[in-house]
Amino acid sequence: MGGTTERRSTNGGSATRRDRRLRALGRLVRAQGALRLTEAAQALDVSPMTLRRDLAGDESAARDLALLGGHVTLASSAAPLAARGGRYVLDREQESEALAKRAAARHAARLVREGDTLFIDCGTTLPYLVAALPEGIALTVVCYALNIANLACRRPNTQVVLLGGVFHPSSATFSAEAAPRHLRRLGITRGFFSAGGVDPGRGASCWHFHEVPIKEAALAAAQCRHLVVDHTKFGRAKPAFFAPLSAFDSVICDAGIDAATRATFAAPPLDVAPRHTGEGGGR
């Protein structure tokens, strides 16, 4: 009996140590953004295998964290992924034009069908698309951003292909030399693309040059291609252009787009979400 009591005490001590580690790990991730598993283990003075076991547990602290691509991040799609010196920072962009982004993304989600293999780009608009995907259908989601993978992994009947490589904290994306080749071998039925700028003459652009080869490869592989943006992106240009607007089958946006901008679109077709009460919009 005394042995049983001792074992319970020992198990309780292990659980307490595990809880302390998970709470400490959560604080690290919130402060620094996504961490390599090996770096997190070193910071907590345990082995990577110990942290893997901790993260596989049922404790609430474990459920708040996710292990993806060898990195520990917050399970929430709004994980603060900090950048050091970057011009575009994912967590800073999360709340910018949130209603407009959600409206455009929900409008895009209606195009998805049972059995589709989707490429879903990075950024802060397309997480709303993942959240709006039709329930109860089988899908494959190909992505290279942690916030997209975090959401897609929670969907039932969904196979997630996360392209790995070097992690870029400012955009929470991965890049690797082999990623474009891998993408071109996939049977992508529909691609949803994001952009930081949309110019009718020059095309779609983004902040980060490492994203361009992946976007280009996905555009080449996808049978149908849709650019999904909020109205504030029109008339802007970011440093890295990745495609002319003619590369897309449609440009999907919220109802905040103004009449002058609408008039510049002949091809590809502009697909505007209906305006809903409370939706933000431009004039």
C-alpha atoms as one frame of an Amber mdcrd trajectory, in Angstrom:
protein
   0.000   0.000   0.000   2.852   2.280   0.889   4.358   1.424  -2.527   1.115
   2.430  -4.248   1.098   5.754  -2.388   4.690   6.370  -3.411   3.938   5.649
  -7.057   1.050   8.094  -6.991   3.318  10.704  -5.442   5.950  10.063  -8.096
   3.421  10.295 -10.927   2.042  13.474  -9.426   5.547  14.923  -9.297   6.114
  14.042 -12.979   2.824  15.647 -13.934   3.738  18.789 -12.007   7.119  19.011
 -13.716   5.462  18.476 -17.089   2.914  21.216 -16.364   5.704  23.604 -15.362
   7.613  22.841 -18.560   4.537  23.391 -20.732   3.713  26.675 -19.033   7.318
  27.822 -19.471   7.266  26.694 -23.097   4.048  28.611 -23.686   5.637  31.764
 -22.285   8.652  31.320 -24.577   6.505  30.868 -27.680   4.349  33.875 -26.833
   7.428  36.011 -26.301   9.577  34.840 -29.214   7.217  33.313 -31.778   7.669
  29.821 -33.204  10.712  27.995 -31.801  12.691  25.077 -33.133  12.015  22.042
 -30.965  15.736  21.623 -30.287  16.081  25.254 -29.184  13.030  24.995 -26.914
  14.406  21.825 -25.342  17.774  23.487 -24.744  16.094  26.514 -23.152  14.160
  24.247 -20.762  17.153  21.945 -20.118  15.370  18.770 -21.290  15.673  16.512
 -24.317  13.624  17.102 -27.493  11.984  13.715 -26.916  10.773  14.855 -23.477
   9.152  17.913 -25.046   7.559  15.757 -27.756   5.976  13.613 -25.026   4.854
  16.717 -23.138   3.208  18.162 -26.248   1.409  14.887 -26.956  -0.374  15.028
 -23.577  -3.957  16.003 -22.831  -3.147  18.884 -20.487  -4.727  22.204 -21.423
  -1.269  23.755 -21.720  -0.317  21.080 -24.288  -3.478  21.722 -26.287  -2.518
  25.408 -26.525   0.675  24.488 -28.397   1.392  22.741 -31.680   4.445  20.957
 -33.073   4.703  21.541 -36.823   7.683  21.109 -39.098  10.056  20.730 -36.140
   8.831  24.023 -34.636   6.714  24.685 -31.557   4.037  27.325 -32.080   0.719
  28.378 -30.581  -2.187  26.228 -31.697  -4.262  29.369 -32.187  -4.309  30.752
 -35.729  -3.577  34.128 -34.142  -0.200  32.996 -32.755   2.101  36.010 -32.278
   4.949  35.123 -34.591   7.418  37.927 -34.002   9.875  39.289 -36.496  13.183
  40.934 -35.856  13.470  43.908 -38.193  11.008  42.740 -40.860   8.741  45.217
 -42.598   5.780  42.856 -42.707   4.952  41.172 -39.387   2.177  38.609 -39.294
   0.802  39.393 -35.837   0.731  43.127 -36.637  -1.348  42.434 -39.756  -3.848
  40.078 -38.087  -6.405  42.722 -37.182  -5.893  45.015 -40.173  -9.126  45.108
 -42.243 -10.221  41.870 -40.570 -13.878  42.165 -41.616 -12.958  42.826 -45.244
 -10.503  39.908 -45.291 -13.092  37.578 -43.811 -15.735  38.636 -46.349 -13.403
  38.019 -49.313 -12.194  34.691 -47.952 -15.679  33.400 -47.183 -16.755  34.322
 -50.696 -13.815  32.343 -52.068 -14.585  29.278 -49.925 -17.858  28.672 -51.776
 -15.800  27.465 -54.779 -14.379  24.440 -52.938 -15.764  20.991 -53.761 -15.529
  17.472 -52.297 -12.160  15.856 -53.034 -10.354  19.062 -54.038  -6.618  19.408
 -53.560  -6.126  23.022 -52.556  -3.056  25.208 -52.489  -3.613  27.862 -49.817
  -1.137  30.728 -49.730   0.238  32.541 -46.687  -0.781  35.790 -44.977  -3.684
  36.937 -42.825  -6.594  36.740 -45.292  -6.561  33.049 -46.163  -6.888  31.712
 -42.595 -10.466  32.974 -42.883 -10.847  30.804 -45.978  -9.689  27.701 -44.093
 -12.172  28.463 -41.318 -14.960  28.832 -43.911 -14.266  25.630 -45.874 -17.402
  23.476 -46.250 -17.800  21.039 -43.380 -17.974  17.294 -43.872 -16.083  17.046
 -47.168 -12.735  15.375 -47.810  -9.951  17.733 -48.867  -6.191  17.910 -49.289
  -4.602  21.218 -48.278  -1.118  22.110 -49.519   0.454  25.025 -47.666   3.738
  26.523 -46.473   2.529  28.775 -43.639   2.064  27.777 -40.004  -1.146  29.734
 -39.454  -2.762  27.930 -42.405  -1.469  24.527 -41.288  -2.659  25.103 -37.707
  -6.238  25.565 -38.883  -6.215  22.918 -41.613  -4.883  20.250 -39.219  -8.010
  20.621 -37.070 -10.399  19.828 -39.899 -11.716  16.259 -40.105 -11.233  14.371
 -43.383  -8.406  16.717 -44.354  -4.943  15.678 -45.475  -2.409  18.453 -44.909
   0.801  18.755 -46.927   3.066  21.289 -45.197   6.043  22.338 -47.322   9.019
  22.603 -44.987  12.420  24.212 -45.109  13.848  27.341 -43.525  11.380  29.109
 -41.242  10.735  32.846 -41.768   9.202  34.286 -38.578   7.916  37.564 -40.027
   5.464  35.757 -42.312   5.366  32.396 -40.456   6.332  30.628 -43.682   8.823
  27.987 -44.788  10.971  28.000 -47.894  13.195  25.364 -49.470  14.895  24.988
 -52.827  12.979  21.751 -53.467   9.535  23.162 -52.634   8.682  24.433 -56.153
   9.663  21.082 -57.704   7.522  19.259 -55.157   4.568  21.547 -55.864   4.726
  20.942 -59.605   4.300  17.200 -58.999   1.057  17.675 -57.075  -2.379  17.537
 -58.648  -3.708  20.842 -57.325  -7.288  21.398 -58.427  -7.657  24.921 -57.041
  -5.180  27.491 -55.758  -6.008  30.434 -53.512  -3.354  33.144 -53.541  -2.717
  36.184 -51.357  -0.983  39.454 -52.209   0.155  42.567 -50.406  -0.417  44.681
 -53.502  -2.575  44.453 -56.630  -1.807  46.734 -59.552  -3.853  46.335 -62.769
  -0.802  47.060 -64.911   2.011  45.291 -63.089   0.151  42.484 -61.310   0.208
  40.887 -57.871   3.058  41.482 -55.441   4.122  40.481 -51.934   6.624  41.602
 -49.297   8.969  38.601 -49.308  11.082  37.342 -52.201  11.339  33.827 -50.754
   7.591  33.381 -51.353   7.799  34.079 -55.093   9.106  30.669 -56.339   6.444
  28.858 -54.292   3.641  31.082 -55.576   4.862  30.703 -59.165   5.066  26.918
 -58.891   1.601  26.695 -57.363   0.193  28.903 -60.129   1.727  26.566 -62.714
   0.392  23.439 -60.987  -3.164  24.547 -60.175  -6.034  23.894 -62.557  -7.928
  26.948 -61.248  -6.256  30.002 -59.707  -7.898  32.673 -57.538  -6.352  35.797
 -56.046  -8.095  36.615 -52.741  -7.535  40.109 -51.316  -9.308  42.854 -49.415
 -10.066  46.184 -51.078  -7.114  48.001 -49.479  -4.615  46.000 -51.571  -5.659
  47.571 -54.883  -3.352  50.262 -56.216  -0.496  49.098 -54.009   2.816  47.550
 -55.016   5.121  45.528 -52.767   8.770  44.677 -53.527   8.258  41.171 -54.962
   5.987  40.810 -58.012   4.993  37.216 -58.628   2.298  37.180 -61.349   0.385
  39.344 -63.805  -3.337  39.480 -63.078  -3.943  37.501 -66.268  -2.456  34.470
 -64.475  -5.586  34.221 -62.308  -9.008  32.908 -63.225 -10.589  35.442 -60.876
  -9.750  38.151 -58.372 -11.955  37.784 -55.292 -12.420  40.716 -52.924 -14.811
  42.280 -50.434 -17.501  44.842 -51.227 -15.328  47.757 -50.106 -13.724  48.100
 -53.550 -14.566  51.455 -55.137 -16.193  52.028 -58.506 -13.050  53.422 -60.140
 -11.059  50.299 -59.254 -13.866  48.023 -60.423 -13.837  49.771 -63.780 -10.184
  48.832 -64.378 -11.006  45.118 -64.389 -11.975  43.355 -67.575  -9.858  40.210
 -67.298  -9.551  38.357 -65.059 -13.107  38.753 -63.788 -13.565  40.567 -60.494
 -15.647  38.489 -58.073 -16.971  40.761 -55.322 -18.434  39.407 -52.104 -21.901
  40.713 -51.183 -21.901  43.414 -48.543 -23.153  42.362 -45.108 -24.298  44.533
 -42.228 -21.326  45.619 -40.126 -18.748  44.870 -42.794 -15.968  47.404 -43.101
 -15.303  48.889 -46.475 -13.660  51.618 -48.406 -15.369  54.386 -50.288
